[in-house]
Amino acid sequence: MAVAEEHLPLLDDDEQSPFALHEPREITHVLRALVEARSIITANLIPGGLACPTALLAVDDDGSLVLDGNRNEAMNRRVAGSSRLVCSTQLDLVPIRFRLSTPMLIEHEGYPAFRVPWPETLLRLQRREMYRLQVSPASPATLHVGTLEAPPDAGTDGLRVLDISGGGLAVAVPEGREGRFAAQSRVAPCLLRLGDAPPMTVALEVAHLGRFDVRGAPYWRAGCRFVDMPAAHEQRILQYIFQVERQRNARQRRGG
C-alpha cells in the first residue's frame, strides 16, 4: 500500500531524540536481536513511499546487513531501485525505527535478498507503557467520550489530552464530569483525535483519577489505558508522537 512520503518517519529530526542509538555496538545488539526474533519489518521505499514487508536475515561483521527479498520480482526491482528504506518494527513490544540506504539485490542461500550498509542511527523507544509524550497546544489531541445512549461526537468540544503513549493517555476532566472516570472503570465508546487527522475509535480503562487546579479552575486528571487497541491505531499514535517530536526538534534548532 502506498504511503505519502511526507508522512513517513524519516528520522531526520529524530537523531537528537534521547531514544536514538548512535553507538555501533548498541545498534548491532538490537539488529542481531531482530534476526533472532525473526521480526517482521515494514520497509517504506523512498522515493515512492511503497510499503514492503521484509525481515533481517543476517548482520555481517563487514558492516552490512542482509534483508529478505520478495517472491514478486517486480517488487524486488522496486526495492533495488530505491535510494533508501525507512524501516519500522517491534522487539518485545518496543517500537524500533531505522533507515537503510542503497539496497543491492543479491542471492542469499538460493533466494533473492538485499545487502545494505548498517544504519548510522537506530531509534528504540522505551516500552510503550513508559514512553509518554507531553501534548502541547501546538499539536493538540482531544478525547470525545460517548455513552451507551449517545455515541461520541468529534464535532463537539472534547477533553484535552495531557500526555499520550502507545499504551494509554491522560486527559483533563472538568469538575462535575469526573464520575465518568471512576478508577478501574471502562470508558467506551470514545473518539481520539490527534492533530488534524480523522478521529479513531478507542476504548479505555481508567487507571487513576486525581484532582488538580489550572489557573484556579478545578480539574481532574484521569490516567487511562487503551483496551483491545488495534495494531493500526497504535501505529497511528506512534506516528503522531514521531511527528510531534520532529517538529519540536526542528523548532529547537531554529531557536538555537
C-alpha positions in Angstrom: 0.0 0.0 0.0 1.4 3.4 -0.9 2.0 5.9 1.8 2.5 9.6 1.3 6.3 10.2 1.5 6.0 13.3 3.6 4.2 11.3 6.4 6.9 8.7 6.7 9.1 8.6 9.9 12.3 9.6 8.1 14.3 10.0 11.4 16.0 13.1 10.0 14.9 15.1 13.1 14.7 12.1 15.5 18.5 11.7 15.6 18.5 14.1 18.6 15.9 12.0 20.4 17.1 10.6 23.7 15.9 7.2 22.4 18.2 7.3 19.4 21.2 4.9 19.4 24.4 6.0 17.7 27.0 3.6 19.2 27.7 0.8 16.6 27.9 -1.8 19.4 24.4 -0.9 20.7 22.9 -0.8 17.2 24.5 -4.2 16.4 22.9 -5.7 19.5 19.4 -4.6 18.5 19.8 -5.7 14.9 21.0 -9.2 15.9 18.1 -9.4 18.3 15.8 -8.7 15.4 17.4 -11.6 13.4 17.0 -14.0 16.3 13.4 -12.9 16.9 12.6 -13.2 13.1 10.8 -9.9 13.5 8.7 -8.7 10.5 9.9 -5.3 9.3 7.9 -2.8 7.3 10.3 -1.1 4.8 8.9 2.1 3.2 10.6 2.7 -0.1 12.0 6.2 -0.9 11.1 7.6 -3.3 7.5 6.5 -3.7 6.6 5.5 -0.2 5.6 2.0 -1.1 5.5 -0.3 1.9 7.2 -3.7 1.6 7.3 -6.4 4.3 10.7 -8.0 4.9 12.9 -9.4 7.6 16.5 -9.1 8.7 18.4 -12.3 7.8 22.0 -11.5 8.8 24.2 -8.9 10.4 27.6 -9.3 9.0 30.9 -8.1 10.6 31.9 -6.3 7.4 29.3 -3.5 8.2 26.5 -4.8 6.0 23.0 -6.3 6.6 21.1 -8.9 4.6 17.3 -8.3 4.2 14.9 -10.8 2.9 13.7 -10.4 -0.7 10.2 -10.8 -2.1 8.6 -13.5 -4.2 7.5 -10.8 -6.6 10.3 -9.9 -9.0 8.7 -6.6 -9.7 8.8 -5.7 -6.1 12.4 -6.7 -5.8 13.2 -4.3 -8.7 11.4 -1.5 -6.9 13.4 -2.1 -3.8 16.7 -2.3 -5.7 15.8 1.0 -7.4 15.0 2.9 -4.2 17.5 5.3 -2.7 16.7 4.4 0.9 14.4 2.3 3.1 12.7 3.6 6.2 12.2 0.5 8.4 9.8 0.1 11.3 9.3 -3.0 13.5 8.9 -4.1 17.1 11.0 -6.1 19.5 9.3 -7.2 22.8 6.6 -4.5 22.1 9.3 -1.8 21.9 8.9 0.2 18.6 12.1 0.4 16.6 12.9 2.6 13.6 15.9 2.9 11.4 16.9 4.0 7.9 18.9 2.0 5.3 20.4 3.2 2.1 21.3 1.8 -1.4 19.8 -1.7 -1.2 21.6 -4.1 -3.6 19.9 -7.2 -4.9 21.8 -10.4 -4.2 21.2 -14.1 -3.8 21.3 -15.4 -0.2 21.0 -19.2 0.4 19.4 -19.6 -3.0 16.8 -16.9 -2.6 16.6 -13.2 -3.5 17.8 -10.8 -0.8 19.3 -7.3 -0.4 22.6 -6.2 1.0 22.6 -2.8 2.7 25.1 -0.9 5.0 24.4 -0.8 8.7 22.2 2.1 9.8 24.1 5.1 11.4 21.2 5.7 13.8 18.5 3.5 15.3 15.6 4.8 17.2 14.4 2.5 20.0 11.6 3.8 22.2 11.2 2.7 25.7 8.4 0.2 26.5 5.2 1.8 25.3 3.8 2.0 28.9 6.8 4.1 29.9 7.2 6.4 27.0 4.8 9.3 27.2 4.6 12.4 25.0 3.5 15.7 26.8 0.9 17.1 24.4 1.2 20.8 23.7 -1.3 23.3 22.2 0.8 23.4 19.1 -0.2 19.7 18.3 -3.4 19.2 20.2 -5.1 15.9 20.9 -8.7 15.5 22.2 -10.8 12.7 23.5 -14.5 12.6 22.8 -16.5 10.4 25.2 -19.9 8.9 24.4 -22.4 7.0 26.4 -24.4 3.8 25.9 -27.3 6.0 24.7 -25.3 8.6 22.6 -22.2 7.8 20.6 -19.2 10.2 20.8 -19.2 13.2 18.5 -15.9 14.5 17.3 -17.6 17.7 16.2 -18.2 18.8 19.8 -15.6 20.0 22.3 -13.6 17.1 23.6 -11.4 16.6 26.7 -7.9 17.8 26.4 -5.3 15.1 26.2 -2.4 15.9 28.6 0.0 13.1 27.6 -0.1 10.0 25.4 1.8 6.9 24.6 1.2 3.7 22.7 -0.3 2.2 25.9 -2.6 4.9 27.2 -3.2 8.6 27.8 -4.2 11.1 30.4 -7.0 13.7 30.0 -8.1 16.8 31.8 -11.7 16.3 33.1 -13.7 19.3 34.1 -15.2 19.5 37.6 -18.6 17.7 37.6 -17.7 15.1 34.9 -15.2 13.1 36.9 -17.9 10.5 37.7 -17.4 9.1 34.2 -13.8 8.3 35.0 -14.0 6.2 38.2 -10.8 4.2 38.8 -10.8 0.8 37.2 -13.9 1.6 35.1 -14.2 1.1 31.4 -14.8 4.2 29.3 -16.3 3.3 25.9 -17.0 4.3 23.3 -14.6 7.2 22.7 -13.1 9.0 19.7 -9.5 10.1 19.8 -8.4 12.9 17.6 -4.7 13.5 17.1 -4.0 16.9 15.5 -5.9 17.4 12.2 -6.1 13.6 11.5 -9.5 11.9 11.3 -10.7 10.6 14.8 -10.3 6.9 15.7 -12.4 4.8 18.0 -10.7 3.7 21.2 -11.8 2.0 24.5 -10.2 3.0 27.8 -9.8 1.6 31.3 -9.2 4.2 34.0 -6.0 3.6 36.0 -6.2 6.5 38.4 -8.0 9.8 38.9 -6.6 12.8 40.7 -7.7 16.4 41.3 -5.6 19.5 40.3 -6.1 23.2 39.5 -5.3 25.1 36.4 -5.1 28.8 37.0 -7.6 28.5 39.8 -10.1 26.3 37.9 -10.6 22.8 39.4 -9.9 19.9 37.0 -9.4 16.1 37.4 -6.6 14.2 35.7 -7.7 10.8 34.5 -4.9 8.4 33.6 -6.2 5.7 31.3 -5.0 2.5 29.5 -6.0 1.6 26.0 -8.1 -1.6 25.9 -8.0 -4.0 22.9 -6.2 -1.4 20.8 -5.9 -2.5 17.1 -2.3 -2.5 15.8 -3.2 0.1 13.1 -4.5 2.5 15.8 -1.3 2.1 17.9 0.7 2.7 14.8 -1.2 6.0 14.2 -0.5 7.1 17.8 3.3 6.3 17.5 3.3 8.2 14.1 1.8 11.2 15.8 4.4 11.0 18.6 7.2 10.9 16.0 5.8 13.8 14.1 5.4 16.0 17.2 9.0 15.2 18.3 10.4 16.1 14.8 8.5 19.4 14.9 9.8 20.2 18.4 13.4 19.3 17.4 13.1 21.5 14.3 11.9 24.4 16.4 14.6 24.0 19.0 17.3 24.0 16.3 15.8 27.2 14.7 15.7 28.8 18.1 19.3 27.8 18.8 
